[in-house]
Each structure stands twice: as C-alpha cells, then as structure tokens.
Amino acid sequence: MMPTVNAVGFCSICMEEFEAEVGAKQVPCGHLFHSSCLTNWLSLRKSCPLCRFSFSTS
C-alpha cells in the first residue's frame, strides 16, 4: 500500500499542482503523484513514472 501524504509541488504525470486537501500518493522510491494519475499509470506499467523503479507485485 502506498501512503497518502501532504505534498507541495506538482504531479509529474499530469503536471498539475497538488491540492492540500487531496494529498498525494508516495511510491516506494519516494516520488509523489495524484492518486488517480498513479492508478492510471500502474494499470499500464509497474514502475515509477520518473525513475522507473520497479514495483514488486508480491
């Protein structure tokens, strides 16, 4: 499970700013993305969109 955190900055998938009341998902390598953006990305690939860190399926 990926934690939801408060984030400042923007989502590298959609390039939109994070909203304080929504939060962001943090992946194991530490990068942050909108939950919906990350869900869509992970349906296609099992790696970080920025650094390509591979997420284990176990």
N, CA, C and O atoms as a Tinker XYZ file with bonds, in Angstrom:
   232  protein
     1  N      0.840000   -1.185000    0.000000    73     2
     2  CA     0.000000    0.000000    0.000000    64     1     3
     3  C      0.883000    1.246000    0.000000    63     2     4     5
     4  O      1.889000    1.300000    0.708000    81     3
     5  N      0.514000    2.219000   -0.773000    73     3     6
     6  CA     1.276000    3.459000   -0.873000    64     5     7
     7  C      0.613000    4.525000   -0.010000    63     6     8     9
     8  O     -0.589000    4.759000   -0.130000    81     7
     9  N      1.391000    5.178000    0.865000    73     7    10
    10  CA     0.805000    6.164000    1.780000    64     9    11
    11  C      0.343000    7.433000    1.073000    63    10    12    13
    12  O      0.888000    7.823000    0.040000    81    11
    13  N     -0.669000    8.064000    1.648000    73    11    14
    14  CA    -1.116000    9.378000    1.194000    64    13    15
    15  C     -0.430000   10.413000    2.071000    63    14    16    17
    16  O     -0.455000   10.310000    3.297000    81    15
    17  N      0.179000   11.404000    1.447000    73    15    18
    18  CA     0.930000   12.424000    2.183000    64    17    19
    19  C      0.523000   13.813000    1.708000    63    18    20    21
    20  O     -0.013000   13.970000    0.611000    81    19
    21  N      0.779000   14.814000    2.534000    73    19    22
    22  CA     0.603000   16.205000    2.105000    64    21    23
    23  C      1.798000   16.547000    1.226000    63    22    24    25
    24  O      2.934000   16.220000    1.569000    81    23
    25  N      1.553000   17.193000    0.111000    73    23    26
    26  CA     2.637000   17.475000   -0.822000    64    25    27
    27  C      2.571000   18.906000   -1.324000    63    26    28    29
    28  O      1.499000   19.499000   -1.441000    81    27
    29  N      3.736000   19.439000   -1.615000    73    27    30
    30  CA     3.869000   20.748000   -2.240000    64    29    31
    31  C      4.563000   20.501000   -3.571000    63    30    32    33
    32  O      5.525000   19.737000   -3.646000    81    31
    33  N      4.078000   21.143000   -4.605000    73    31    34
    34  CA     4.687000   20.959000   -5.919000    64    33    35
    35  C      3.654000   20.486000   -6.911000    63    34    36    37
    36  O      2.489000   20.879000   -6.846000    81    35
    37  N      4.085000   19.631000   -7.840000    73    35    38
    38  CA     3.170000   19.184000   -8.878000    64    37    39
    39  C      3.360000   17.707000   -9.188000    63    38    40    41
    40  O      4.408000   17.127000   -8.905000    81    39
    41  N      2.346000   17.119000   -9.763000    73    39    42
    42  CA     2.349000   15.722000  -10.184000    64    41    43
    43  C      3.086000   15.637000  -11.523000    63    42    44    45
    44  O      2.739000   16.350000  -12.465000    81    43
    45  N      4.080000   14.789000  -11.611000    73    43    46
    46  CA     4.862000   14.665000  -12.842000    64    45    47
    47  C      4.134000   13.919000  -13.948000    63    46    48    49
    48  O      4.603000   13.890000  -15.085000    81    47
    49  N      3.003000   13.320000  -13.634000    73    47    50
    50  CA     2.227000   12.623000  -14.664000    64    49    51
    51  C      1.331000   13.622000  -15.391000    63    50    52    53
    52  O      1.366000   13.701000  -16.619000    81    51
    53  N      0.528000   14.387000  -14.647000    73    51    54
    54  CA    -0.422000   15.323000  -15.274000    64    53    55
    55  C      0.081000   16.769000  -15.294000    63    54    56    57
    56  O     -0.499000   17.622000  -15.966000    81    55
    57  N      1.159000   17.041000  -14.556000    73    55    58
    58  CA     1.758000   18.374000  -14.467000    64    57    59
    59  C      0.881000   19.397000  -13.741000    63    58    60    61
    60  O      1.100000   20.600000  -13.884000    81    59
    61  N     -0.102000   18.943000  -12.968000    73    59    62
    62  CA    -0.959000   19.832000  -12.176000    64    61    63
    63  C     -0.428000   19.899000  -10.742000    63    62    64    65
    64  O      0.204000   18.958000  -10.262000    81    63
    65  N     -0.692000   21.019000  -10.065000    73    63    66
    66  CA    -0.265000   21.179000   -8.676000    64    65    67
    67  C     -1.048000   20.261000   -7.750000    63    66    68    69
    68  O     -2.202000   19.923000   -8.012000    81    67
    69  N     -0.392000   19.864000   -6.655000    73    67    70
    70  CA    -1.077000   19.096000   -5.622000    64    69    71
    71  C     -1.978000   20.036000   -4.838000    63    70    72    73
    72  O     -1.627000   21.196000   -4.623000    81    71
    73  N     -3.131000   19.548000   -4.410000    73    71    74
    74  CA    -4.046000   20.315000   -3.577000    64    73    75
    75  C     -3.921000   19.802000   -2.150000    63    74    76    77
    76  O     -3.917000   18.593000   -1.918000    81    75
    77  N     -3.820000   20.715000   -1.198000    73    75    78
    78  CA    -3.593000   20.349000    0.202000    64    77    79
    79  C     -4.658000   19.406000    0.736000    63    78    80    81
    80  O     -4.345000   18.482000    1.487000    81    79
    81  N     -5.913000   19.626000    0.360000    73    79    82
    82  CA    -6.990000   18.804000    0.911000    64    81    83
    83  C     -7.073000   17.419000    0.273000    63    82    84    85
    84  O     -7.752000   16.542000    0.807000    81    83
    85  N     -6.404000   17.207000   -0.843000    73    83    86
    86  CA    -6.459000   15.914000   -1.533000    64    85    87
    87  C     -5.269000   15.041000   -1.170000    63    86    88    89
    88  O     -5.426000   13.834000   -0.984000    81    87
    89  N     -4.096000   15.621000   -1.066000    73    87    90
    90  CA    -2.901000   14.857000   -0.772000    64    89    91
    91  C     -2.356000   14.175000   -2.014000    63    90    92    93
    92  O     -2.897000   14.322000   -3.109000    81    91
    93  N     -1.285000   13.433000   -1.827000    73    91    94
    94  CA    -0.625000   12.748000   -2.933000    64    93    95
    95  C     -0.211000   11.359000   -2.476000    63    94    96    97
    96  O     -0.053000   11.110000   -1.281000    81    95
    97  N     -0.038000   10.464000   -3.426000    73    95    98
    98  CA     0.442000    9.117000   -3.120000    64    97    99
    99  C      1.955000    9.099000   -3.260000    63    98   100   101
   100  O      2.508000    9.620000   -4.229000    81    99
   101  N      2.619000    8.491000   -2.277000    73    99   102
   102  CA     4.069000    8.369000   -2.315000    64   101   103
   103  C      4.427000    6.932000   -2.653000    63   102   104   105
   104  O      4.007000    6.004000   -1.963000    81   103
   105  N      5.201000    6.749000   -3.712000    73   103   106
   106  CA     5.622000    5.414000   -4.139000    64   105   107
   107  C      6.892000    5.021000   -3.385000    63   106   108   109
   108  O      7.531000    5.886000   -2.787000    81   107
   109  N      7.279000    3.736000   -3.396000    73   107   110
   110  CA     8.428000    3.275000   -2.603000    64   109   111
   111  C      9.737000    4.031000   -2.839000    63   110   112   113
   112  O     10.558000    4.130000   -1.927000    81   111
   113  N      9.944000    4.557000   -4.027000    73   111   114
   114  CA    11.179000    5.301000   -4.310000    64   113   115
   115  C     11.114000    6.741000   -3.803000    63   114   116   117
   116  O     12.106000    7.468000   -3.873000    81   115
   117  N      9.934000    7.164000   -3.287000    73   115   118
   118  CA     9.792000    8.479000   -2.680000    64   117   119
   119  C      9.121000    9.538000   -3.534000    63   118   120   121
   120  O      8.824000   10.622000   -3.032000    81   119
   121  N      8.871000    9.264000   -4.804000    73   119   122
   122  CA     8.218000   10.249000   -5.666000    64   121   123
   123  C      6.731000   10.344000   -5.347000    63   122   124   125
   124  O      6.136000    9.400000   -4.828000    81   123
   125  N      6.136000   11.495000   -5.661000    73   123   126
   126  CA     4.741000   11.788000   -5.327000    64   125   127
   127  C      3.910000   12.031000   -6.581000    63   126   128   129
   128  O      4.368000   12.657000   -7.537000    81   127
   129  N      2.661000   11.516000   -6.556000    73   127   130
   130  CA     1.749000   11.660000   -7.687000    64   129   131
   131  C      0.321000   11.755000   -7.173000    63   130   132   133
   132  O      0.028000   11.298000   -6.068000    81   131
   133  N     -0.580000   12.351000   -7.973000    73   131   134
   134  CA    -2.008000   12.291000   -7.645000    64   133   135
   135  C     -2.427000   10.826000   -7.639000    63   134   136   137
   136  O     -1.938000   10.035000   -8.445000    81   135
   137  N     -3.314000   10.468000   -6.749000    73   135   138
   138  CA    -3.783000    9.091000   -6.650000    64   137   139
   139  C     -4.375000    8.599000   -7.968000    63   138   140   141
   140  O     -4.057000    7.497000   -8.414000    81   139
   141  N     -5.230000    9.402000   -8.591000    73   139   142
   142  CA    -5.869000    8.979000   -9.845000    64   141   143
   143  C     -4.850000    8.844000  -10.977000    63   142   144   145
   144  O     -4.958000    7.936000  -11.801000    81   143
   145  N     -3.875000    9.730000  -11.021000    73   143   146
   146  CA    -2.830000    9.642000  -12.050000    64   145   147
   147  C     -2.018000    8.366000  -11.865000    63   146   148   149
   148  O     -1.720000    7.658000  -12.826000    81   147
   149  N     -1.667000    8.086000  -10.618000    73   147   150
   150  CA    -0.866000    6.905000  -10.331000    64   149   151
   151  C     -1.641000    5.627000  -10.626000    63   150   152   153
   152  O     -1.073000    4.669000  -11.152000    81   151
   153  N     -2.921000    5.598000  -10.297000    73   151   154
   154  CA    -3.750000    4.424000  -10.583000    64   153   155
   155  C     -3.766000    4.139000  -12.080000    63   154   156   157
   156  O     -3.604000    2.993000  -12.499000    81   155
   157  N     -3.962000    5.181000  -12.884000    73   155   158
   158  CA    -3.957000    5.009000  -14.340000    64   157   159
   159  C     -2.600000    4.521000  -14.833000    63   158   160   161
   160  O     -2.529000    3.615000  -15.664000    81   159
   161  N     -1.530000    5.114000  -14.329000    73   159   162
   162  CA    -0.173000    4.726000  -14.736000    64   161   163
   163  C      0.091000    3.260000  -14.390000    63   162   164   165
   164  O      0.603000    2.505000  -15.216000    81   163
   165  N     -0.261000    2.863000  -13.167000    73   163   166
   166  CA     0.024000    1.498000  -12.717000    64   165   167
   167  C     -0.807000    0.450000  -13.446000    63   166   168   169
   168  O     -0.456000   -0.730000  -13.429000    81   167
   169  N     -1.896000    0.855000  -14.084000    73   167   170
   170  CA    -2.665000   -0.102000  -14.888000    64   169   171
   171  C     -1.908000   -0.453000  -16.167000    63   170   172   173
   172  O     -2.192000   -1.468000  -16.803000    81   171
   173  N     -0.944000    0.388000  -16.539000    73   171   174
   174  CA    -0.143000    0.154000  -17.747000    64   173   175
   175  C      1.255000   -0.363000  -17.442000    63   174   176   177
   176  O      1.781000   -1.209000  -18.166000    81   175
   177  N      1.857000    0.148000  -16.366000    73   175   178
   178  CA     3.238000   -0.195000  -16.025000    64   177   179
   179  C      3.368000   -0.367000  -14.520000    63   178   180   181
   180  O      2.627000    0.250000  -13.754000    81   179
   181  N      4.290000   -1.190000  -14.103000    73   179   182
   182  CA     4.529000   -1.416000  -12.673000    64   181   183
   183  C      5.865000   -0.808000  -12.258000    63   182   184   185
   184  O      6.691000   -1.463000  -11.622000    81   183
   185  N      6.061000    0.456000  -12.631000    73   183   186
   186  CA     7.295000    1.153000  -12.286000    64   185   187
   187  C      7.000000    2.636000  -12.070000    63   186   188   189
   188  O      5.951000    3.139000  -12.474000    81   187
   189  N      7.930000    3.316000  -11.436000    73   187   190
   190  CA     7.787000    4.752000  -11.190000    64   189   191
   191  C      7.866000    5.514000  -12.512000    63   190   192   193
   192  O      8.759000    5.250000  -13.318000    81   191
   193  N      6.950000    6.452000  -12.747000    73   191   194
   194  CA     6.989000    7.245000  -13.976000    64   193   195
   195  C      8.239000    8.125000  -14.106000    63   194   196   197
   196  O      8.616000    8.501000  -15.216000    81   195
   197  N      8.875000    8.452000  -12.992000    73   195   198
   198  CA    10.058000    9.321000  -13.047000    64   197   199
   199  C     11.368000    8.555000  -13.146000    63   198   200   201
   200  O     12.172000    8.810000  -14.043000    81   199
   201  N     11.588000    7.621000  -12.234000    73   199   202
   202  CA    12.896000    6.955000  -12.180000    64   201   203
   203  C     12.863000    5.509000  -12.664000    63   202   204   205
   204  O     13.904000    4.857000  -12.746000    81   203
   205  N     11.682000    5.012000  -12.981000    73   203   206
   206  CA    11.485000    3.641000  -13.486000    64   205   207
   207  C     11.795000    2.563000  -12.446000    63   206   208   209
   208  O     12.004000    1.401000  -12.794000    81   207
   209  N     11.823000    2.953000  -11.168000    73   207   210
   210  CA    11.980000    1.969000  -10.096000    64   209   211
   211  C     10.859000    0.948000  -10.238000    63   210   212   213
   212  O      9.689000    1.319000  -10.329000    81   211
   213  N     11.206000   -0.321000  -10.258000    73   211   214
   214  CA    10.219000   -1.384000  -10.463000    64   213   215
   215  C      9.518000   -1.712000   -9.150000    63   214   216   217
   216  O     10.167000   -1.936000   -8.128000    81   215
   217  N      8.175000   -1.739000   -9.189000    73   215   218
   218  CA     7.391000   -2.084000   -8.012000    64   217   219
   219  C      7.136000   -3.578000   -8.011000    63   218   220   221
   220  O      6.667000   -4.138000   -9.002000    81   219
   221  N      7.443000   -4.208000   -6.914000    73   219   222
   222  CA     7.227000   -5.651000   -6.787000    64   221   223
   223  C      5.736000   -5.955000   -6.778000    63   222   224   225
   224  O      4.943000   -5.182000   -6.240000    81   223
   225  N      5.362000   -7.062000   -7.364000    73   223   226
   226  CA     3.952000   -7.457000   -7.394000    64   225   227
   227  C      3.597000   -8.366000   -6.233000    63   226   228   229
   228  O      2.439000   -8.764000   -6.103000    81   227
   229  N      4.558000   -8.705000   -5.389000    73   227   230
   230  CA     4.278000   -9.593000   -4.250000    64   229   231
   231  C      3.834000   -8.828000   -3.033000    63   230   232
   232  O      3.560000   -9.427000   -1.993000    81   231
